[in-house]
Amino acid sequence: REAAFAGVASGTFGRTERLALRYVAANPGRTAKELEVIAGVEAGTIRKRLAGLKRKGKLINGDSRKCNVSGRSARTWKVVLTPVA
């Protein structure tokens, strides 16, 4: 819990959330592990932010498929497209 509060206070949480959103937008239909390899970040960096972005309505899950990194079945991610008025 302390680590979570520290991450929010320092801005790290927001930066990694924006990073995750940016990489999903640029690479729709990828798994969390694939996105982390593409971004060149530590394992878990992007994965930890995806569920929160989904709760905020910014991401949705695509189809599950075999991950090219782990070889296991995994969810894919896509950015929610906001309709233009």
N, C-alpha and C positions, 0 to 999 in steps of 0.2 A: 504494500500500500504506500509506504514511504517513497519507494522508487517511482510509482505512478505519479504521485504528487510532485516529485522533483522533476520528472519528465515534462509535466505540464508547465510548471513554473519556469523551467529553463528554456522552453520553446522546442525542445527536442521532439516531443510528441507531435506537435503541429508540423514540424519539418518532415518527419518521417511519414505522416499522413499525406501531406502534399506530394511527397516523392512517390508513395504507393499509387495515389490517384493519377499522377502524371504517367507512370509506367503502364498502368492498366489502360489508360486512354490511348497510349501510343501502341499498345500490344494487346488488343482485345482477344479474348478466347485463350489466354495463356493461364497456366497454373501458377500458384504462388511461388513455387520453387523455380519455375522457368523465368518468372519476372525477376526474381532475385539474381539469377545468373546473368540475365540481360543487363540489369542495373549494376552488376558488379558489387553487390552489398552482401553483408554477412547474413547467413541463414537466419530466418525469423524476422528480419528487419521489415520486410513488406508484409509478410504473412500476418504479423501481429496487428496490423492496421486494417486489414480487409474487412473483418467482421464489423468493426466500428463504422467504417464507411458504408457498409451495407445497411446497418441500422439507421444511419443518417439519410438513407435514400439516394446515395450517390453511386452505389454499385449494385449490380445484380449478378447472380450466378448464371453462367452459361452451362453448356452440357458438361457432364463428367466424361473424362477420357483418360487414356494412359498418359502419364506425365513423361516427357522426354528426359527429365533429370532423374527422377526416382524410379521410373518404370512401373509405378503403381497407379491405380485409378485415382484421379483427383478432380476436384471442381475447377472449373475455369471461371474467369471473371470478366465482366464488361461494365463499362460506364453507363449509367442511366442517361438516356438522351432526353433533355428537357424540350418539350414542344415549344415552338416559337409562336407567339400570339399574333 
